[in-house]
Amino acid sequence: MDYGFRNYHPLTNFIYYIFTFLLIMLSQHPFFLFFTAIFMIFLNYLLDRGRQLRRWGKFVITLIFLFIIITPLINHRGSIILFYVLDKPITFEAILQGVINALTLFSVVALFFTFSFVINGEKLLFLFSKYFPNWALLTMLSVRFVPLFKRRLEEIRRVQQTKGDAHERSIKRRLKHGLLLIQILLTWSLEDGIQTADSMAARGYGLRKRSRYIRYKIEKKDMVLIILMSYFTGISIWGWFLGDNILTIFPILEPYFLQGREWFFFTNFIFLIGLPLLIEGKDAFKWLCWKRNN
């Protein structure tokens, strides 16, 4: 049974992810993005104890460092020169731009890690099967195939190990062995995909004027949350139009600490990003109170 933020209507959850993704891409300010990254880490921890984030942690951290290192190497704009590399200036502004890009990347990746826990395949089909049945089915199958490919590849590898090919030291033999694994995996997966498509067609999936069981209903709490998210998003977009959600770096670096009305837009932005954390915390507190009373 779902609880916390996952207990809300799928449309409410989906609207949160659309609005949050939009504001992350618009709010190109290190202060905004830093706290977004912190909130996304906490949300990942609440949903699955951070296992998914730790599993891909090395890859994500590598990409972050590449952004921070490569950006000042290819972008030499800025007036605050820190040092030179091969007679090319490394500026503070370029490093700051790399940090902003890295924080944006991490925030988006961490956000989508939580997406699969909040909106599963059943909710995805509920949202889009009526209007986009083929697209919804394709998306659900694509998301399903990612962990399935991993499990099948490990199974194929273990079977092939019994033949002794996996222990060949020759690079040519190991390459040939790897291509064989991929060939087996693709053949198996394509065959399974055809069987799934035939099964769905036999059950009449995608036909017009067909009835369906509606499990989810929009409740009062969903309407309240949608109104709050719309309000926070509208205010944040207004702040973006005013330039308060963006740090101007070129040609002149503006103060990177928040000033004046920027604090208002930052608080509004944090409320939207942190809504799932507030909901999860409220439900956890209710659970503790119930446990103590019983």
N, C-alpha and C positions, 0 to 999 in steps of 0.2 A: 504493500500500500504506500502511495506517495504521501509525503508530508512536507511542511515548509513551503518553499517557493514552488516546488514541483506539484504541490496540491492545487495550484491555481489552474484556471482554464488554459488549454494549449495556445489559444489566441493571445491571452495575456502574456504568457511566457515569450511567445514569438515577437510580440510588439516590443517587449523589453530588449530583446537581442537586436532588433532592427534599430531602435533608438540609441542604444548604447554603442553599437558599431558606428553609427552615423556621427555621434558626438566624439568618439575617440579619433575618428579621421579628421573632424573639423577642429578639435581643440589641440592644436599643435603648440602646446606650452609645456615645458618640462615639469612645472609644478603640478599641472593637471594630470599629466601622464604618469608621473611618479606615483601619485596616490591611487591612480587607476590600477597600476601594476600591483600595488600592495593589496588593494581590495580584491583583485582577481586571484591573487595567491590565496587569500583567506577563503574566498568562495570555493576554489578548487579543493581546499583542505576540508571544508564543511561537507562537500558533496561526495568525495571519495578518498578523503584523507590525503589528497595530493598525489595519489599513485600515478595517475596519467601524466601529471606535470613532471614528476620525477623520472618517469620512463623516457620522456622526450627532453629531459632537462639538459643533457650534454649537447644535443643538437641545437636547441634553442639558444643556449648560452654561447655556442660557437657562432651562430648567426649574429647575435647581439654584438660580440666583440668584432666580428668582421665589419659590421656597419660602423662601429665607432672608429675602427682603424682605417678602413678604406675611404670613408667620407673625407677626412682632412687630407688624404693623399691625392685625391682627384679634384677636390674643391679648395682652391687657394684664396678665395675671397675673404675679406675681413681686414680690419685695421690693427688688431691685437696679435702681433706675430710672436709666437712662443719660441720656436726654433726652426732650423732648416733641415730638410732631408733631400740630399742630392740637389742642392741649390734651389729647392722649392720651399716656399714658406709654409709652415704649419700654423694655422691661425686658431685662436680660441673660438671664434665664431663657427668655423668649420667643425671643430670637435663638438661644440654644443649642438650643431645641426645633426651630427652623427648620433649623439645621445638621444635627441628627440626621435629620430628615425628608429633607433633601437627600442626605445620605450613604446613607441607605437606598435612595432612588430610584436613585442612580447605581450602587450595588452590584448591585441587582437587574437593572437594564438591562444593565450590563456582563456580568453572569453569563449572561443570556439571549443576548447577542451570541456568547458562546462555545458556547452550546448547539447552534446550527446547524452548527458546525464539528465538534463531537464526535459528536453524534447526528444523522446525515443521514436522508434519507427511507427508505433501505433498512433502517437500524437501527430506525427508528420503526415501520415495517411489521412487522419481525420481532418487536418487543415486543408489539404490540397487535392484529395482524391475526387471531390465533387466537381471541381472546375478544371483541374489539371491531372487527370488520373494517370496518364502515361509518365508525366514528369515526376509525379509523387512516387510511383512505383520504382522508376529508374533511380531516383535519389535514395530511396530506402535501401534498394539492393546494393547501390554503390557504397553506402555507409556500412552495410552489413558485410560486404566483401573484403573490406580492409582487415579486420581482425581474422576473418575466415581464411584469407590468403596466408596470413602469418601462421595460423595453426596447421593448415594443409602443407605448407612448405616445410615446417618442422617435421611433420609426419612423413613426408616423402624423403626428407634427408635421413631420418632414422632408418627407413626401409633400405635406402641405397647404401647405408653404412655397412649393412650385412654383406654386401658384395665387395667391400674393401676399397671402393673407388674414392671414398671421401678422404682416405689417408695417403693418397698419392702426393708425392712431393714435387713432381714436375708441374711447372706453371701451365704448360699446354694441357696436361691431363686434368688439372683442377679447373681450368677454364671450360674444357669440354664437359666435365662433370656438372659445373654450374649451369651451363646452357641446357643440359639434359633435364636438370631439376626444373628450370623455368618452362621447358617444353611440356613436361608432365603436368605441371601446375596449371598452365594455360589450357591444355586439353581437358583436364578434369573440370576446371572452372567453367569453360565454355559449354561443356556438356551439361553441367548442372544448371547453367543459366538458361539453356534451351528447354530443359525439363521444367524449370520454374515458370518460364513464359508460356509454355503449352498448358501447364496446370492452371495458371491464372486465366488464360483465354477460355479454357474449358469451364471454368466457374463463372464466366460472364463478366470478368473484370473490365471496366471501362465502358460498358454499355450504357446508353442513355436511359433515363426514367427508371432507374433501379432504386429500390428502397435500401436503407442502411440503418443499422443500429446506432443511435446517438448516445454515447455514454456521457459525454461532457456537456454541461450546461453552464452558461454564464450566470454567476451569482452576483450578489451585491458587492462582495469584496473585490470581485474582478472589475466591476465598473468603477469602483473607487480607485483601484490601482491604475487602471487605464487612464482615468482623468488626471491623477497625480503625475504619471509618466508623461502624458501629453503636455501638461503645464511645465514641468521641469525641462522638457525638450524644447518647447517653444521659447522659454526664457534663455536657454543656452544658445539657441540659434540666433536670438536677438543679440546676445553677447558676442557671438561670432561676427555678425554684421557690424557691430561697433568696434571689433578688433580686440576685445578684451580677453578672448579665449586663445589668442595667438600671440606668440612672442616674435616680434619683428627682429630679425637678425641682420639682414642685408638691406640697404648698404650701411645702416648705422644700428648697432646693437642697443635696444632699449633696455631699461632695468628689468632683470629677470625675477625680481621679487615682486609679489603682488602688491598693488597699490590701489587705494580708493575703491571704486565700484567693482574692480576686478575680484575682490573678496566676495561680493554678493554673487557674482556669476560662478565663482569657484564653489561656494557653498551649495548653490543650486545644482551644479554639475555632480558634486559628491553625493547629494541626496539621491539622484537618479541612479548613479553607479552602485550605491550601497543599499538600494531597496531590497535585493535578495538577502543580504546579510542581516538587515533589520528583521525581515520576516523569519529567517532561520533562527535568529537569536530570540525572537518573541516566542516561537514554538518550543525552542529548547527550554526557555524559562518556564513556560506552562507545564512542560513535561516534568521538570524538577519539582515544581510546586505540587503537582498531582502525586508524584512519587513519595514526597515527604508526608503528604496527608494520608497516604494509603500504606 
